[in-house]
Amino acid sequence: MRLLPFAAACAAAVLFTSGCATADKAQTCAEATQLVSRTISDIGAVVNDPDAMRKKIEDGAANLEDMANKAADTTLRDALQGLADSLQKLDVDDANGAVDAAQKVATDGATYLREVSQACL
């Protein structure tokens, strides 16, 4: 659970240091970073409710896939799709599964935030 604040801080750092070259890419980078950060936060916020977590995971994966399909940059698209794929593999059947899923989301989320950052350099 301690990784969730770290992931959110990483998202903020990416927004300020992305160095995206064009206005369109800068906008896409900002939106991608915000989406990844919001997805991580939303999932972590419902760790005590497996049903709500399943819904947040499903919604987050769908939103990430949608943005990945619209991204012109291949590296950015791959990072967004990678996190969506990771979310879709999560199994949240009970409270223990929810805790495990939240930890996986925090870890994977931080990894994919770094990939988004690299795509936006």
C-alpha positions as CSV (number, residue, x, y, z in Angstrom):
1,M,0.0,0.0,0.0
2,R,2.9,2.3,0.5
3,L,3.6,2.2,-3.2
4,L,0.4,4.1,-4.1
5,P,1.6,7.5,-2.9
6,F,4.9,6.8,-4.6
7,A,3.2,6.0,-7.9
8,A,1.1,9.2,-7.7
9,A,4.2,11.3,-7.0
10,C,5.9,9.7,-10.1
11,A,2.9,10.6,-12.2
12,A,3.2,14.3,-11.1
13,A,6.9,14.2,-11.8
14,V,6.3,12.9,-15.3
15,L,3.9,15.8,-16.0
16,F,6.5,18.3,-15.1
17,T,9.5,16.7,-16.7
18,S,8.2,14.9,-19.8
19,G,9.8,17.3,-22.3
20,C,7.3,16.3,-25.0
21,A,8.3,18.0,-28.2
22,T,5.0,19.0,-29.8
23,A,1.8,20.4,-28.4
24,D,-0.2,17.3,-29.5
25,K,2.4,14.9,-28.0
26,A,2.6,17.1,-24.8
27,Q,-1.2,16.9,-24.5
28,T,-1.2,13.2,-25.0
29,C,1.6,12.7,-22.5
30,A,-0.2,14.7,-19.9
31,E,-3.5,12.8,-20.5
32,A,-1.7,9.5,-20.4
33,T,0.1,10.3,-17.2
34,Q,-3.1,11.5,-15.6
35,L,-5.0,8.4,-16.7
36,V,-2.3,6.0,-15.3
37,S,-2.2,8.0,-12.0
38,R,-5.9,8.1,-11.6
39,T,-6.3,4.4,-12.4
40,I,-3.7,3.5,-9.8
41,S,-5.4,5.8,-7.2
42,D,-8.9,4.6,-8.0
43,I,-8.0,1.0,-7.6
44,G,-6.0,1.6,-4.4
45,A,-8.9,3.5,-2.9
46,V,-11.2,0.5,-3.0
47,V,-8.9,-2.1,-1.6
48,N,-11.4,-3.0,1.1
49,D,-14.2,-3.7,-1.4
50,P,-13.4,-6.5,-3.9
51,D,-16.5,-5.9,-5.9
52,A,-15.7,-2.2,-6.4
53,M,-12.1,-3.1,-7.1
54,R,-13.1,-5.4,-9.9
55,K,-15.2,-2.6,-11.4
56,K,-12.3,-0.1,-11.1
57,I,-9.9,-2.6,-12.7
58,E,-12.3,-3.2,-15.6
59,D,-12.9,0.5,-16.1
60,G,-9.2,1.4,-15.8
61,A,-8.2,-1.3,-18.3
62,A,-10.9,-0.1,-20.8
63,N,-9.8,3.5,-20.5
64,L,-6.1,2.6,-20.9
65,E,-6.9,0.5,-24.0
66,D,-8.9,3.3,-25.5
67,M,-6.1,5.8,-25.0
68,A,-3.5,3.3,-26.3
69,N,-5.6,2.9,-29.5
70,K,-5.5,6.6,-30.0
71,A,-1.8,7.2,-29.2
72,A,0.3,8.0,-32.2
73,D,3.6,7.2,-30.4
74,T,4.4,3.5,-30.4
75,T,6.2,3.5,-27.1
76,L,3.4,5.4,-25.4
77,R,0.9,3.0,-26.9
78,D,2.8,0.0,-25.7
79,A,3.1,1.3,-22.2
80,L,-0.6,2.1,-21.9
81,Q,-1.6,-1.3,-23.4
82,G,0.9,-3.0,-21.1
83,L,-0.7,-1.6,-18.0
84,A,-4.2,-2.5,-19.4
85,D,-3.0,-6.1,-20.0
86,S,-1.6,-6.3,-16.5
87,L,-4.9,-5.1,-15.0
88,Q,-6.9,-7.6,-17.0
89,K,-4.8,-10.5,-15.6
90,L,-5.7,-9.5,-12.0
91,D,-7.9,-11.9,-10.0
92,V,-9.9,-10.2,-7.2
93,D,-12.2,-12.8,-5.7
94,D,-11.9,-11.9,-2.0
95,A,-10.2,-9.4,0.4
96,N,-6.8,-11.1,0.1
97,G,-7.0,-11.0,-3.6
98,A,-7.9,-7.3,-3.5
99,V,-4.8,-6.6,-1.3
100,D,-2.6,-8.5,-3.7
101,A,-4.1,-6.8,-6.7
102,A,-3.6,-3.3,-5.1
103,Q,0.1,-4.1,-4.5
104,K,0.5,-5.4,-8.1
105,V,-1.2,-2.3,-9.5
106,A,1.0,0.0,-7.5
107,T,4.2,-1.8,-8.6
108,D,3.2,-2.2,-12.3
109,G,1.7,1.3,-12.3
110,A,5.1,2.8,-11.3
111,T,6.8,0.7,-14.0
112,Y,4.4,1.9,-16.7
113,L,4.6,5.5,-15.5
114,R,8.4,5.3,-16.1
115,E,7.7,3.9,-19.6
116,V,5.2,6.7,-20.3
117,S,7.9,9.2,-19.2
118,Q,10.4,7.6,-21.5
119,A,7.9,7.8,-24.4
120,C,7.4,11.5,-23.7
121,L,11.1,12.5,-23.7
